[in-house]
Amino acid sequence: MVVLLSFVILGLPDYAHGVAWPSLRADLHRPLADLGTFLAVQTAGYLVVATGMGRLTGRWGLDRVILASGLSCVAGLGLVAVAPTWLVALAGSLLLGFGSGGMDTGFNAAIALRNDGRLMGLLHAGYGIGAGLGPVIVGATLAIGVGWRPAYGALAAATLLVVLSLSGRSLGSTPTRPHEPPHSPRGVLLPCAVFFIYVALEVTTGIWAFTYLTESRGLDDLVASAWVAAYWVGLTAGRLWLGVRGHEAGAERLLTWSMAAALAAAGLLWFGGPLIPLGLPLAGLALSVVFPVLMLVTPARVGVERAAAAVGWQAAAGSVGSAAGPAAAGLVLDQAGVDTYGPVVLVMALLLALAVAELRR
């Protein structure tokens, strides 16, 4: 249960920043575009720790790295909550990035080494729950008139409680062989490409869906937002199913079904006519199992000695994809029109299916 709560906590800040930003930037006298700087600093911290996960766990052990990462998240959230200046807020963002990088890759590596498909599914479902709750927490503090700072304070306090409950618990060991480079083609390059494409597809599909449904398909704002929500609900529901029963199906079968359903959903988003919105929850369900299943099979694919390093690099590649995918899609939609959302998603889904097929081969 503590492991599940840890991923709920990990997801809390990720989508909360956007809700807090108008008030945060007003308090610190920053331009609108500086949200990009805030998120870029956090991502940089994440990448530093994620790409160094193999070395960190080899030197300090998995449990210490996760505990230190949790405390870094607490410090980062707390620093943002009390930040008197922009530079202090950026320092908090960097610490939050360090912490989230260590917790994300650390827990994924621990569960993958245990080969626990049920827990891996529930772990990522927990992240989805946290990502949904974070904006609500910030919105609630804004609605009652106390501002954005108490929300970050509450996030820091909740994170601290979960981190303290991890103290003294062992999640297992991660044996390493430092003389074998983590960037070897066998271990990381192709998997990193898969994770880059997958996360780019997942985020692009969700981020641009509202614009597509309203500007191209003519849906009302409320109706369109409900369909977008259905996409994220589908992602979380699929991972809950993976944790409850889906893990019994086996990784190979799950990936086959997932790729077929993802291509069908992308086709529906392009050619579905009045049924186009149904492509979003279908896409959410189809994509939901890809990330946790590929993380789960990492030790079997690369060996337990390379697992922690490989998980770190894969998570880092996904983090880059989460920014690069929507940005590239935005350029296409801007130049060719919002109607190209369907083709963009279909091309990305096809690339993912081909990459996964090559990885499995």
Residue pairs with C-beta under 8 A, 6 or more apart in sequence:
2 162
2 165
2 166
2 169
3 107
3 111
3 119
3 123
3 171
4 119
4 122
4 123
4 126
5 126
5 162
5 165
6 70
6 103
6 107
6 126
6 162
6 163
6 166
7 107
7 123
7 124
7 126
7 127
7 130
8 126
8 127
8 129
8 130
8 133
9 73
9 130
9 158
9 159
9 162
10 73
10 100
10 103
10 104
10 107
10 127
10 130
11 126
11 127
11 128
11 129
11 130
11 131
11 132
11 133
11 134
12 130
12 131
12 133
12 134
12 137
12 155
12 158
12 159
13 77
13 96
13 100
13 134
13 152
13 155
14 130
14 131
14 134
15 131
15 132
15 134
15 135
16 134
16 135
16 137
16 138
16 151
16 155
17 35
17 38
17 39
18 35
18 135
19 134
19 135
19 138
19 139
19 142
20 138
20 142
20 148
20 151
20 152
21 35
21 38
23 142
23 147
23 148
24 30
24 89
24 148
25 31
25 32
25 34
25 35
27 147
27 148
28 83
28 85
28 86
28 89
29 86
30 86
34 86
37 90
38 89
38 90
38 93
39 93
41 90
41 93
41 94
41 97
42 93
42 94
42 96
42 97
42 100
43 97
43 319
43 320
43 323
44 94
44 97
45 93
45 94
45 95
45 96
45 97
45 98
45 99
45 100
45 101
46 97
46 98
46 100
46 101
46 104
46 316
46 319
47 97
47 101
47 316
47 319
47 320
48 97
48 98
48 101
49 56
49 69
49 97
49 98
49 99
49 101
49 102
49 105
49 312
50 101
50 102
50 104
50 105
50 312
50 313
50 315
50 316
50 319
51 312
51 313
51 316
52 312
53 65
53 101
53 102
53 105
53 106
53 109
53 308
53 309
53 311
53 312
53 313
54 176
54 178
54 182
54 306
54 308
54 309
54 310
54 312
55 178
55 309
56 65
56 102
57 65
57 106
57 109
57 174
57 176
57 308
58 174
58 176
58 178
58 308
60 68
61 173
61 174
62 106
62 109
62 110
62 171
62 172
62 173
62 174
62 308
63 169
63 170
63 171
65 102
65 106
66 102
66 103
66 106
66 107
66 110
66 166
66 171
67 163
67 166
67 167
68 102
69 98
69 99
69 100
69 101
69 102
69 103
69 106
70 99
70 102
70 103
70 159
70 162
70 163
70 166
71 99
71 163
72 95
72 96
72 98
72 99
72 102
73 95
73 96
73 99
73 100
73 103
73 159
73 163
74 99
74 156
74 159
74 160
74 163
75 92
75 95
75 99
76 92
76 93
76 94
76 95
76 96
76 97
76 98
76 99
77 92
77 96
77 152
77 153
77 155
77 156
77 159
78 92
78 152
78 153
78 156
79 88
79 89
79 91
79 92
79 95
80 89
80 92
80 93
80 96
80 152
81 92
81 149
81 150
81 152
81 153
81 156
82 88
82 149
82 153
83 89
83 92
101 315
101 316
104 315
105 308
105 311
105 312
105 315
106 171
107 123
107 171
108 120
108 123
108 295
108 311
108 315
109 174
109 298
109 307
109 308
109 311
109 312
110 171
110 172
110 174
111 119
111 120
111 123
111 295
111 296
112 120
112 295
112 296
112 297
112 298
112 299
112 307
112 311
113 172
113 174
113 299
113 304
113 307
114 172
115 296
115 299
115 300
116 296
117 242
117 246
117 247
117 251
117 292
117 293
117 296
118 242
118 243
118 244
118 247
119 243
120 242
120 243
120 247
120 292
120 293
120 295
120 296
121 239
121 240
121 241
121 242
121 243
121 244
121 246
121 247
121 289
121 292
122 239
122 240
122 242
122 243
122 244
123 243
123 292
124 239
124 242
124 288
124 291
124 292
125 236
125 237
125 239
125 240
125 242
125 243
128 232
128 235
128 236
128 239
129 236
131 232
132 232
132 236
134 155
137 151
137 154
137 155
138 148
138 151
140 151
141 147
141 148
141 150
141 151
141 154
142 148
142 151
174 304
174 307
174 308
175 304
175 305
176 305
176 306
176 308
176 309
177 305
177 306
180 187
180 305
180 306
182 188
182 306
182 309
182 310
182 312
182 313
183 189
183 313
184 306
186 302
187 302
187 303
187 306
187 309
187 310
188 302
188 309
188 310
188 313
188 314
190 355
190 358
190 359
191 294
191 298
191 301
191 302
191 310
191 313
191 314
191 317
191 359
192 313
192 314
192 316
192 317
193 317
193 355
194 294
194 314
194 352
194 355
194 356
194 359
195 291
195 294
195 314
195 315
195 317
195 318
195 321
196 317
196 318
196 320
196 321
196 324
197 321
197 348
197 351
197 352
197 355
198 287
198 290
198 291
198 294
198 318
198 321
198 352
199 291
199 317
199 318
199 319
199 321
199 322
199 325
200 321
200 322
200 324
200 325
200 326
200 328
200 348
201 262
201 287
201 325
201 345
201 348
201 349
201 352
202 235
202 287
202 291
202 322
203 321
203 322
203 325
203 326
204 325
204 326
204 329
204 344
204 345
204 348
205 231
205 269
205 280
205 283
205 287
205 345
206 228
206 231
206 232
207 326
207 329
208 326
208 329
208 330
208 333
208 341
208 344
209 224
209 227
209 228
209 231
209 280
209 341
210 224
210 225
210 228
211 333
211 338
211 341
212 338
212 341
212 342
213 219
213 223
213 224
213 227
213 228
213 276
213 277
214 220
214 221
214 224
215 338
216 337
216 338
216 339
216 341
217 224
217 276
217 277
219 227
219 277
227 277
227 280
227 281
228 280
230 280
230 281
230 284
231 280
231 281
231 283
231 284
232 284
233 281
233 284
234 280
234 281
234 282
234 283
234 284
234 285
234 288
235 284
235 285
235 287
235 288
236 288
237 284
237 285
237 288
238 246
238 284
238 285
238 286
238 287
238 288
238 289
239 288
239 289
239 292
241 288
242 254
242 288
242 289
242 292
242 293
246 254
246 289
249 257
251 293
251 296
251 297
252 360
254 289
254 293
255 289
255 290
255 293
255 294
255 356
255 360
257 286
258 286
258 287
258 288
258 289
258 290
258 293
259 352
259 353
259 356
259 357
261 282
261 285
261 286
262 283
262 286
262 287
262 290
262 349
262 352
262 353
263 346
263 349
263 350
263 353
264 282
264 286
265 279
265 280
265 282
265 283
265 286
265 349
266 279
266 283
266 342
266 345
266 346
266 348
266 349
266 350
267 279
267 346
268 275
268 276
268 278
268 279
268 282
269 276
269 279
269 280
269 283
269 341
269 342
269 345
269 346
270 342
270 343
270 345
270 346
271 342
272 278
272 279
276 342
283 345
290 352
290 356
291 318
294 314
294 356
294 359
295 311
295 314
298 307
298 310
298 311
298 314
299 307
301 310
302 310
325 348
329 341
329 344
332 340
332 344
333 340
333 341
333 344
